[in-house]
Every structure is written in C-alpha cells, then in structure tokens.
Amino acid sequence: MAQADRTERTTGPSWDTSAGPSSAHRPAGFLGLRHWGRDARGSGPWRRGLLIALLALLTAVLLAFHAELPNSTGNLGSLLETFLPWLGLAVPVLLVPALLRRSATALLALLLPTVLWANLFGGLLTDKSGGKGDWTVVSHNVAAANTDVPDTIRGLIASDAQIVALQELAGRQLHAYESGLAGAYPYHTVEGTVGLWSKYPIGEVSPVDLKMGWTRAFRAQVTTPQGPVAVYVAHLPSVRLKAEGGFTVNQRDVSAQALGDAIQGEPLKKVLLLGDLNGTMNDRSLAPVTSQMRSAQGAAGDGFGFSWPAAFPMARIDQIMSKGGLEPVDSRTLPRDGSDHLAVAAAYRYN
C-alpha cells in the first residue's frame, strides 16, 4: 500500500486525454462558436437556417428594387414605399433566430439588407442641422376632428414661425383659428379647407385645381426678407388600405400630377410647398412633385421626422419642400396636440 501511494504521488493522477481538454477548461469563444458544429441531425452551420437566409435576401431585394414592384395590383409599390424605412426591422427580427439556429449562412445573408438599409436611410440618422435659421415655416394638418383646438393654436404660436400653413380647416373651427392666430399673424388667407397665416405680406392668391371638384390647394405670393416667394399650400386626397381594393391612391396620384404641373409652371424662382401630401418622399406616385423639389427633412432634419399618426408616427406624409435657392438649415416635428398629425417645421437662412 505504501509503495502504491508513493507511485501515485510521483506520477500524479491518471486522466483520459483522448477526448482533448476538459470542457471545463475550453474557451467558450465569441457567442459560443465552439458549439457551431453539426447539430443532432448532422447539419453544419452553413446548411442550417436556409429559410432565414432566404427571408434576409428577400428583404434585400425589396430594399434594392422597391421601385420595380408594380402598382398594377393594389398599388403595392406605393404601399411598400410609404413604409419602406420600417423594412429595416426585418434585420433584428431575423438576427435572433439566426443566432439561435447558429447559422453562418443566415448571418452572412443578413449583411446585405443591413448595408442596403444603411445606404438608403443611414443619412437620416445623423443630425444635419445647420444651426438657427433666420425664418421658420410650419405646416400642420389640424384635423377636422381636432380634440383641442386652443392647444393647437398655442403650439403654432409657440413655434415662432413666420409662415404657417394649415390643412383640413373645418367650417366650425375656422373662426377659432382666425381669431386665435390674428395677434401673431397679421396676414392670412383661406381657400376651401386650406389656409396660410404669415407675418409677411401675402398677395396674388389663386386656387390650384387638384381635379377634385373643390379647393384643397392654392398658390400665394409672400414677400419675405429674401424677396417674393411663391408659397403653395396643398392637401392631397386621402389614401385607403382596403382588403378588396388594396392601397387606393388613384385620386391622390391625379392630384399630385396636377400640383406638380402647377409648380413646374411657377414663374417665381423661389418656391415653397407646405402641406399634407398623403404620401412620403419615397412614394414614386408623388414624383411629379418630389422630382423637382427638395425636402427640408432630407436636407436638414435629424431622424425620420414621421408625422402620422400622431399617437405612434409611422410615416412622414406632411411635407415642407422648396426649390430655387431656398436652403433649409433645420427641420423638426412639433409636440403633439389635438390633431392626429404632428406639425412639421423647417428653418431657412437668408442668402
């Protein structure tokens, strides 16, 4: 027994090393990559998660070729482009099962929509503000069913804007806006359900025919410190998402063409467009307007600037656009009020 004890102390305990180092001493590696071998069914990391990879590639295709998705069936192209930034949520949603499945193929495929989304929208995540501007404009769909008109009026005055455009002015509420804004804005004009309030003189007001049968847009000449500016105020027709008809935008598209034609024929060099266009800058159907004007949010905003619905904004359908040397230096949304839209504001600098 003593001889055996001496032998054990000399040679140390016996270990079976045929299976390599004990798992207790193996490094786990990043994300547990030592477990990324074959699973119980014999599939390796490059063969697992093929469905996840396919969904990632489909997301990439929609991001890269959204303009090719036809509008012939339910206006699917315009519907996708209205909410296009939200397609990026597919990346984190697919990332979770890709990691759980330990799929190298899915992770590699997810790089493609990530890069494409960053290329399309990454610039909106940076602050492009150029500092305080010299004059500010606001556009707001105040909603015919506004639940707190006095609060909306207070918010508009607090914005300290020099020019304010309002849409969806209901007859019973119009007097409240006219009386409530009169002290801050000595000049104003209303055509149909849209109006313009200004600290600068307004002249040469004329309706713009949106092919709707009633007035929801007009053009006014405003004399600013930069000289005369043609200000267009517009509220394009609403769109609907219906089970039987898809994304119904036909009347909106007809009106967008009419508005684009009016702006294209504008004799003044400096032009502002303020209004609820019921569409985003990505929507191809608004190209008659967006192709010739610059979005304040895209040029000087910080973030996406979603304006609708106010309770949980998902799209920027309220726009401030310009052309002819009007360069925005800031763009933002205003705090929520009694409307189902958020007001949008942009600041410009004298040049």
NORQUI-V408575 format. One record per pair of residues at least 12 apart in sequence whose ideal C-beta (glycine too) atoms are under 8 Angstrom apart, sorted by the first residue. I is the first residue (numbers start at 0). J is the second residue. D is the distance in Angstrom with one decimal. If there is no record, write none. Layout:
i: {I & I}
j: {J & J}
d: {D & D}
//
This chain:
i: {30 & 34 & 35 & 35 & 38 & 44 & 44 & 44 & 44 & 45 & 45 & 46 & 47 & 47 & 47 & 47 & 47 & 48 & 48 & 48 & 48 & 48 & 48 & 48 & 49 & 49 & 49 & 51 & 51 & 51 & 51 & 51 & 51 & 51 & 52 & 52 & 52 & 52 & 52 & 52 & 53 & 54 & 54 & 55 & 55 & 55 & 55 & 55 & 55 & 55 & 55 & 56 & 56 & 58 & 58 & 58 & 58 & 58 & 59 & 59 & 59 & 59 & 61 & 61 & 62 & 62 & 62 & 62 & 62 & 62 & 63 & 65 & 65 & 65 & 65 & 66 & 66 & 70 & 70 & 72 & 73 & 73 & 73 & 74 & 74 & 74 & 74 & 74 & 75 & 75 & 76 & 77 & 77 & 77 & 77 & 77 & 77 & 78 & 78 & 78 & 80 & 80 & 80 & 80 & 81 & 81 & 81 & 81 & 81 & 81 & 81 & 82 & 82 & 83 & 83 & 83 & 84 & 84 & 84 & 84 & 84 & 85 & 86 & 86 & 87 & 87 & 87 & 89 & 90 & 90 & 90 & 90 & 93 & 93 & 94 & 94 & 97 & 120 & 123 & 123 & 123 & 123 & 123 & 124 & 125 & 126 & 127 & 127 & 127 & 127 & 128 & 128 & 128 & 128 & 128 & 128 & 129 & 129 & 129 & 129 & 130 & 130 & 131 & 131 & 131 & 132 & 132 & 132 & 132 & 132 & 132 & 133 & 133 & 133 & 133 & 133 & 134 & 134 & 134 & 134 & 134 & 134 & 134 & 135 & 135 & 135 & 135 & 135 & 135 & 135 & 135 & 135 & 136 & 136 & 136 & 136 & 136 & 136 & 136 & 136 & 136 & 136 & 136 & 137 & 137 & 137 & 137 & 137 & 137 & 137 & 137 & 137 & 137 & 137 & 138 & 138 & 138 & 138 & 138 & 138 & 138 & 138 & 138 & 138 & 138 & 138 & 138 & 138 & 139 & 139 & 139 & 139 & 139 & 139 & 139 & 139 & 139 & 139 & 139 & 139 & 140 & 140 & 140 & 140 & 140 & 140 & 140 & 140 & 140 & 140 & 141 & 141 & 141 & 141 & 141 & 141 & 141 & 141 & 142 & 142 & 142 & 142 & 142 & 143 & 143 & 143 & 143 & 144 & 145 & 145 & 145 & 145 & 145 & 146 & 147 & 147 & 148 & 148 & 148 & 148 & 148 & 149 & 149 & 150 & 150 & 151 & 151 & 151 & 152 & 152 & 152 & 152 & 154 & 154 & 154 & 154 & 155 & 155 & 155 & 156 & 156 & 158 & 158 & 158 & 160 & 161 & 161 & 161 & 161 & 162 & 162 & 162 & 162 & 162 & 162 & 162 & 162 & 162 & 163 & 163 & 163 & 163 & 163 & 164 & 164 & 164 & 164 & 164 & 164 & 164 & 164 & 165 & 165 & 165 & 165 & 166 & 166 & 166 & 166 & 166 & 166 & 166 & 166 & 167 & 167 & 167 & 168 & 168 & 168 & 168 & 169 & 173 & 173 & 176 & 177 & 180 & 183 & 183 & 184 & 184 & 184 & 185 & 186 & 186 & 186 & 186 & 187 & 188 & 188 & 188 & 188 & 190 & 190 & 190 & 190 & 190 & 190 & 191 & 191 & 191 & 191 & 191 & 192 & 192 & 192 & 192 & 193 & 193 & 193 & 193 & 193 & 193 & 193 & 193 & 194 & 195 & 195 & 195 & 195 & 195 & 195 & 197 & 199 & 199 & 199 & 199 & 200 & 200 & 201 & 201 & 201 & 202 & 202 & 202 & 202 & 203 & 203 & 203 & 204 & 204 & 204 & 204 & 205 & 205 & 205 & 206 & 207 & 207 & 207 & 207 & 207 & 208 & 209 & 209 & 209 & 209 & 209 & 209 & 209 & 210 & 210 & 210 & 211 & 211 & 211 & 215 & 215 & 215 & 215 & 215 & 216 & 216 & 216 & 216 & 216 & 216 & 216 & 216 & 216 & 217 & 217 & 218 & 218 & 218 & 218 & 219 & 220 & 224 & 225 & 225 & 225 & 225 & 225 & 226 & 227 & 227 & 228 & 228 & 228 & 228 & 228 & 229 & 229 & 229 & 229 & 229 & 229 & 230 & 230 & 230 & 231 & 231 & 231 & 231 & 231 & 231 & 231 & 231 & 232 & 232 & 233 & 233 & 233 & 233 & 233 & 233 & 234 & 234 & 235 & 235 & 235 & 235 & 235 & 235 & 235 & 235 & 235 & 236 & 236 & 236 & 236 & 237 & 237 & 238 & 238 & 238 & 248 & 248 & 251 & 251 & 251 & 252 & 255 & 255 & 255 & 255 & 255 & 255 & 256 & 258 & 258 & 258 & 259 & 259 & 259 & 259 & 259 & 260 & 262 & 262 & 262 & 263 & 267 & 268 & 268 & 269 & 269 & 269 & 269 & 269 & 270 & 270 & 270 & 270 & 270 & 271 & 271 & 271 & 271 & 272 & 272 & 272 & 272 & 272 & 272 & 273 & 273 & 274 & 274 & 275 & 275 & 275 & 275 & 276 & 276 & 276 & 276 & 277 & 278 & 279 & 279 & 279 & 280 & 280 & 280 & 280 & 280 & 288 & 289 & 291 & 292 & 292 & 292 & 293 & 293 & 293 & 293 & 294 & 294 & 294 & 295 & 295 & 295 & 295 & 295 & 295 & 295 & 296 & 296 & 296 & 296 & 296 & 296 & 298 & 298 & 298 & 299 & 299 & 299 & 299 & 299 & 299 & 300 & 300 & 300 & 301 & 301 & 303 & 304 & 304 & 304 & 304 & 305 & 305 & 306 & 306 & 306 & 306 & 306 & 307 & 307 & 307 & 308 & 308 & 309 & 309 & 309 & 309 & 309 & 309 & 310 & 310 & 312 & 312 & 315 & 316 & 317 & 317 & 317 & 317 & 318 & 319 & 319 & 319 & 321 & 324 & 325 & 326 & 326 & 326 & 327 & 327 & 327 & 328 & 328 & 328 & 329 & 329 & 330 & 330 & 330 & 330 & 331 & 331 & 331 & 332}
j: {98 & 101 & 101 & 103 & 101 & 101 & 102 & 103 & 104 & 103 & 104 & 104 & 100 & 101 & 102 & 104 & 105 & 96 & 97 & 100 & 101 & 102 & 104 & 105 & 102 & 104 & 105 & 93 & 96 & 97 & 100 & 102 & 105 & 108 & 102 & 104 & 105 & 107 & 108 & 109 & 108 & 89 & 93 & 89 & 90 & 93 & 105 & 108 & 109 & 111 & 112 & 108 & 111 & 86 & 89 & 90 & 93 & 112 & 108 & 111 & 112 & 115 & 79 & 86 & 83 & 86 & 112 & 115 & 116 & 119 & 115 & 79 & 80 & 83 & 281 & 80 & 283 & 283 & 284 & 245 & 244 & 245 & 246 & 245 & 246 & 247 & 248 & 284 & 245 & 246 & 283 & 246 & 248 & 278 & 282 & 283 & 284 & 240 & 245 & 246 & 279 & 281 & 282 & 283 & 246 & 278 & 279 & 281 & 282 & 314 & 316 & 313 & 314 & 119 & 279 & 281 & 116 & 119 & 120 & 123 & 303 & 313 & 112 & 116 & 112 & 116 & 120 & 112 & 109 & 112 & 113 & 116 & 105 & 109 & 106 & 109 & 109 & 303 & 296 & 297 & 300 & 302 & 303 & 302 & 301 & 301 & 298 & 299 & 300 & 301 & 299 & 300 & 301 & 328 & 329 & 330 & 299 & 328 & 329 & 348 & 328 & 329 & 328 & 329 & 346 & 327 & 328 & 329 & 346 & 347 & 348 & 224 & 346 & 347 & 348 & 349 & 161 & 162 & 223 & 224 & 346 & 347 & 349 & 158 & 159 & 160 & 161 & 162 & 344 & 345 & 346 & 347 & 160 & 161 & 162 & 163 & 164 & 271 & 273 & 319 & 344 & 345 & 347 & 155 & 158 & 160 & 162 & 163 & 164 & 273 & 333 & 342 & 343 & 344 & 163 & 164 & 165 & 166 & 232 & 273 & 274 & 275 & 317 & 318 & 319 & 342 & 343 & 344 & 151 & 155 & 163 & 164 & 165 & 166 & 317 & 333 & 338 & 340 & 342 & 343 & 165 & 166 & 167 & 234 & 275 & 307 & 317 & 338 & 339 & 340 & 165 & 166 & 167 & 168 & 172 & 176 & 338 & 340 & 167 & 337 & 338 & 339 & 340 & 167 & 168 & 169 & 172 & 339 & 169 & 172 & 336 & 337 & 338 & 337 & 336 & 337 & 172 & 175 & 176 & 179 & 337 & 175 & 179 & 336 & 337 & 336 & 337 & 338 & 175 & 176 & 179 & 180 & 333 & 334 & 336 & 342 & 180 & 196 & 342 & 180 & 183 & 333 & 342 & 344 & 344 & 197 & 198 & 199 & 223 & 195 & 196 & 197 & 198 & 199 & 221 & 230 & 271 & 273 & 180 & 184 & 195 & 196 & 197 & 193 & 194 & 195 & 196 & 230 & 232 & 273 & 274 & 193 & 194 & 195 & 196 & 192 & 193 & 215 & 232 & 233 & 234 & 274 & 275 & 192 & 234 & 275 & 189 & 192 & 193 & 194 & 192 & 189 & 194 & 194 & 189 & 196 & 196 & 198 & 196 & 197 & 198 & 198 & 198 & 199 & 200 & 201 & 201 & 201 & 204 & 217 & 219 & 204 & 206 & 214 & 216 & 217 & 232 & 206 & 213 & 214 & 215 & 217 & 213 & 214 & 215 & 234 & 214 & 215 & 216 & 217 & 232 & 233 & 234 & 274 & 232 & 217 & 219 & 221 & 230 & 232 & 273 & 221 & 221 & 222 & 223 & 224 & 221 & 222 & 219 & 220 & 221 & 219 & 220 & 221 & 222 & 218 & 219 & 220 & 217 & 218 & 219 & 220 & 217 & 218 & 219 & 218 & 231 & 233 & 257 & 258 & 261 & 257 & 233 & 235 & 236 & 253 & 254 & 257 & 258 & 253 & 254 & 257 & 236 & 250 & 254 & 233 & 234 & 235 & 236 & 254 & 231 & 232 & 233 & 234 & 235 & 254 & 258 & 261 & 274 & 231 & 232 & 230 & 231 & 261 & 265 & 232 & 267 & 349 & 269 & 325 & 347 & 349 & 350 & 269 & 267 & 269 & 267 & 269 & 270 & 271 & 325 & 265 & 266 & 267 & 269 & 270 & 271 & 270 & 271 & 273 & 258 & 261 & 262 & 270 & 271 & 272 & 273 & 274 & 273 & 274 & 258 & 272 & 273 & 274 & 275 & 276 & 274 & 275 & 251 & 254 & 255 & 258 & 274 & 275 & 276 & 277 & 278 & 250 & 251 & 254 & 277 & 251 & 277 & 251 & 277 & 278 & 278 & 284 & 277 & 278 & 284 & 284 & 276 & 278 & 284 & 285 & 287 & 288 & 287 & 272 & 287 & 288 & 286 & 287 & 288 & 290 & 291 & 287 & 288 & 291 & 292 & 291 & 323 & 323 & 324 & 321 & 322 & 323 & 324 & 325 & 292 & 321 & 322 & 323 & 325 & 319 & 320 & 321 & 325 & 288 & 292 & 318 & 319 & 320 & 321 & 318 & 319 & 317 & 318 & 316 & 317 & 318 & 340 & 288 & 316 & 317 & 318 & 316 & 316 & 314 & 315 & 316 & 294 & 296 & 297 & 315 & 318 & 320 & 320 & 322 & 320 & 321 & 322 & 320 & 321 & 322 & 327 & 318 & 319 & 320 & 319 & 320 & 321 & 327 & 330 & 343 & 345 & 315 & 318 & 319 & 330 & 343 & 345 & 326 & 327 & 330 & 327 & 328 & 329 & 330 & 345 & 346 & 329 & 330 & 331 & 330 & 331 & 315 & 330 & 331 & 332 & 343 & 332 & 341 & 332 & 340 & 341 & 342 & 343 & 339 & 340 & 341 & 339 & 340 & 335 & 336 & 338 & 339 & 340 & 341 & 335 & 339 & 332 & 341 & 343 & 340 & 340 & 341 & 342 & 343 & 343 & 343 & 344 & 345 & 347 & 350 & 347 & 347 & 348 & 350 & 345 & 346 & 347 & 346 & 347 & 348 & 345 & 346 & 343 & 344 & 345 & 346 & 343 & 344 & 345 & 344}
d: {6.8 & 6.6 & 4.7 & 7.1 & 7.7 & 5.7 & 6.1 & 4.1 & 7.4 & 5.4 & 5.3 & 7.3 & 5.1 & 6.5 & 4.4 & 7.1 & 7.7 & 7.2 & 5.6 & 4.3 & 7.9 & 2.6 & 5.8 & 3.7 & 7.9 & 6.4 & 7.8 & 5.5 & 5.5 & 5.2 & 6.7 & 6.2 & 4.0 & 7.6 & 7.0 & 4.8 & 4.5 & 7.6 & 3.9 & 8.0 & 7.8 & 7.2 & 5.9 & 7.4 & 7.7 & 5.5 & 6.5 & 4.0 & 4.7 & 6.8 & 5.8 & 5.6 & 6.7 & 6.2 & 4.4 & 7.3 & 7.6 & 4.3 & 7.9 & 4.2 & 4.3 & 5.6 & 6.6 & 6.1 & 7.5 & 6.0 & 5.9 & 4.3 & 6.0 & 6.4 & 5.6 & 5.5 & 5.7 & 6.0 & 7.6 & 7.8 & 6.1 & 7.7 & 7.2 & 6.8 & 6.9 & 2.1 & 5.7 & 5.7 & 4.0 & 7.3 & 5.2 & 7.7 & 6.8 & 6.9 & 6.4 & 5.8 & 5.6 & 7.3 & 5.1 & 6.7 & 5.1 & 7.2 & 7.3 & 4.0 & 6.8 & 4.2 & 4.7 & 6.3 & 7.9 & 6.6 & 5.4 & 7.2 & 5.7 & 5.6 & 7.9 & 6.5 & 6.2 & 7.5 & 7.7 & 5.0 & 8.0 & 7.9 & 5.3 & 7.9 & 6.0 & 7.0 & 7.8 & 7.2 & 7.4 & 4.2 & 7.0 & 6.5 & 5.9 & 5.6 & 5.4 & 7.0 & 7.0 & 6.0 & 7.8 & 6.1 & 6.3 & 7.6 & 7.9 & 7.3 & 6.9 & 6.4 & 5.6 & 6.8 & 7.6 & 4.3 & 6.8 & 5.2 & 6.4 & 6.8 & 5.9 & 7.9 & 6.0 & 6.7 & 4.7 & 7.8 & 6.2 & 3.5 & 6.8 & 7.2 & 6.1 & 7.4 & 7.6 & 7.3 & 6.8 & 7.5 & 4.6 & 5.7 & 2.8 & 5.2 & 5.0 & 7.3 & 7.7 & 6.7 & 5.1 & 4.6 & 4.5 & 7.5 & 6.6 & 7.1 & 7.2 & 5.6 & 7.6 & 6.8 & 6.5 & 4.3 & 6.0 & 7.7 & 5.9 & 7.0 & 4.7 & 7.5 & 5.8 & 7.0 & 4.4 & 7.4 & 7.4 & 6.5 & 6.3 & 6.1 & 7.0 & 5.7 & 7.2 & 6.4 & 5.2 & 4.2 & 7.3 & 4.8 & 7.1 & 7.9 & 7.1 & 5.6 & 7.1 & 4.7 & 7.8 & 4.6 & 7.9 & 7.6 & 7.9 & 3.9 & 5.9 & 7.6 & 5.8 & 7.2 & 5.6 & 6.9 & 5.4 & 7.9 & 7.5 & 6.8 & 7.3 & 7.4 & 5.7 & 7.3 & 7.3 & 7.6 & 6.9 & 6.7 & 3.7 & 7.4 & 7.7 & 4.5 & 5.1 & 6.9 & 4.2 & 8.0 & 6.1 & 6.3 & 7.9 & 4.1 & 5.3 & 7.1 & 5.9 & 6.8 & 7.6 & 7.3 & 5.2 & 7.8 & 5.6 & 7.2 & 4.0 & 5.2 & 6.5 & 5.1 & 7.9 & 4.0 & 7.4 & 7.6 & 7.9 & 6.6 & 7.8 & 4.4 & 5.3 & 4.2 & 6.3 & 3.2 & 5.6 & 5.1 & 7.3 & 7.7 & 6.4 & 7.6 & 7.1 & 4.9 & 5.6 & 4.3 & 5.4 & 6.2 & 7.2 & 6.6 & 3.9 & 6.3 & 5.8 & 6.3 & 4.9 & 6.8 & 6.7 & 7.9 & 7.1 & 7.0 & 4.9 & 5.9 & 7.3 & 5.8 & 6.3 & 6.7 & 4.7 & 6.3 & 7.6 & 7.1 & 7.5 & 5.0 & 7.5 & 7.0 & 6.5 & 6.7 & 7.6 & 7.6 & 7.2 & 6.6 & 7.3 & 4.4 & 7.4 & 7.2 & 7.3 & 5.4 & 7.9 & 7.4 & 4.4 & 3.7 & 6.4 & 6.8 & 4.9 & 7.8 & 7.3 & 6.8 & 5.1 & 7.6 & 7.3 & 7.8 & 3.9 & 5.9 & 4.8 & 5.9 & 6.4 & 7.4 & 6.5 & 5.0 & 6.7 & 5.5 & 7.5 & 6.7 & 7.7 & 7.2 & 7.7 & 5.1 & 7.9 & 7.5 & 3.9 & 5.9 & 5.9 & 6.9 & 7.3 & 6.9 & 5.8 & 4.5 & 7.2 & 5.5 & 5.0 & 7.6 & 6.0 & 6.9 & 5.4 & 5.0 & 7.8 & 4.0 & 7.9 & 7.4 & 5.8 & 3.0 & 5.6 & 7.7 & 7.9 & 7.4 & 5.9 & 6.6 & 7.4 & 5.8 & 6.4 & 6.5 & 4.8 & 7.0 & 5.4 & 7.3 & 7.2 & 7.8 & 5.6 & 7.8 & 6.4 & 5.3 & 8.0 & 5.7 & 5.2 & 5.5 & 5.2 & 7.9 & 7.1 & 4.7 & 5.2 & 7.3 & 5.6 & 7.3 & 5.1 & 7.9 & 7.1 & 7.9 & 6.8 & 4.2 & 6.0 & 7.3 & 4.6 & 7.9 & 6.4 & 5.5 & 7.9 & 8.0 & 6.8 & 6.9 & 7.2 & 6.4 & 4.9 & 6.1 & 7.2 & 6.9 & 7.6 & 7.9 & 3.9 & 5.2 & 6.4 & 5.2 & 5.9 & 5.2 & 6.4 & 7.1 & 6.2 & 6.8 & 4.5 & 7.5 & 7.8 & 7.9 & 6.8 & 6.5 & 3.9 & 6.8 & 8.0 & 7.9 & 6.2 & 7.9 & 7.3 & 7.5 & 5.9 & 7.3 & 5.2 & 6.8 & 7.5 & 7.4 & 7.0 & 5.9 & 6.6 & 7.6 & 7.9 & 5.8 & 7.2 & 7.0 & 5.9 & 7.3 & 7.0 & 4.6 & 7.1 & 5.8 & 7.3 & 5.2 & 7.9 & 4.3 & 6.9 & 4.7 & 7.2 & 7.9 & 4.7 & 6.7 & 7.3 & 7.2 & 6.3 & 7.0 & 6.9 & 4.6 & 7.1 & 7.3 & 5.4 & 5.6 & 5.6 & 6.7 & 7.7 & 3.8 & 7.7 & 6.9 & 5.7 & 4.9 & 5.2 & 4.9 & 6.0 & 7.0 & 7.3 & 6.9 & 4.9 & 4.9 & 7.1 & 4.4 & 4.5 & 5.5 & 6.6 & 7.3 & 5.6 & 5.5 & 5.3 & 7.3 & 7.6 & 6.1 & 5.4 & 6.7 & 7.1 & 4.5 & 7.2 & 7.3 & 6.3 & 5.1 & 5.4 & 5.7 & 4.8 & 8.0 & 7.1 & 5.7 & 7.8 & 2.7 & 4.6 & 7.8 & 7.0 & 7.0 & 6.7 & 6.4 & 7.1 & 6.3 & 7.4 & 4.1 & 6.9 & 7.6 & 7.8 & 4.2 & 6.1 & 5.4 & 7.3 & 6.5 & 5.1 & 5.4 & 7.5 & 7.3 & 7.4 & 5.3 & 6.6 & 7.0 & 6.0 & 6.8 & 7.3 & 4.4 & 7.3 & 7.6 & 5.7 & 7.3 & 6.5 & 6.2 & 5.1 & 7.9 & 6.8 & 7.0 & 6.1 & 7.5 & 5.2 & 5.4 & 5.9 & 5.5 & 5.7 & 6.2 & 5.2 & 7.8 & 6.4 & 7.4 & 7.4 & 7.3 & 7.4 & 6.3 & 3.9 & 6.4 & 4.9 & 6.1 & 5.7 & 6.2 & 7.9 & 6.5 & 7.4 & 5.5 & 4.3 & 6.8 & 6.8 & 4.0 & 4.3 & 7.9 & 3.5 & 6.3 & 7.8 & 7.4 & 4.7 & 7.4 & 7.7 & 7.4 & 5.3 & 7.4 & 4.2 & 5.5 & 5.3 & 4.8 & 7.0 & 7.7 & 8.0 & 3.8 & 7.1 & 7.6 & 7.2 & 6.4 & 6.3 & 7.2 & 5.7 & 6.7 & 7.6 & 7.8 & 5.8 & 5.6 & 4.5 & 7.8 & 5.5 & 7.0 & 5.1 & 7.2 & 5.4 & 7.5 & 4.9 & 8.0 & 6.3 & 5.2 & 5.8 & 5.2 & 7.9 & 7.6 & 7.6 & 6.2 & 7.6 & 8.0 & 5.8 & 7.3 & 7.6 & 4.9 & 7.3 & 5.7 & 7.6 & 4.4 & 7.6 & 6.7 & 5.8 & 6.8 & 6.7 & 6.7 & 4.7 & 6.6 & 5.6 & 5.4 & 6.7 & 5.0 & 6.7 & 4.0 & 7.3 & 7.1 & 4.7 & 7.6 & 7.5 & 5.5 & 8.0 & 7.3}
//
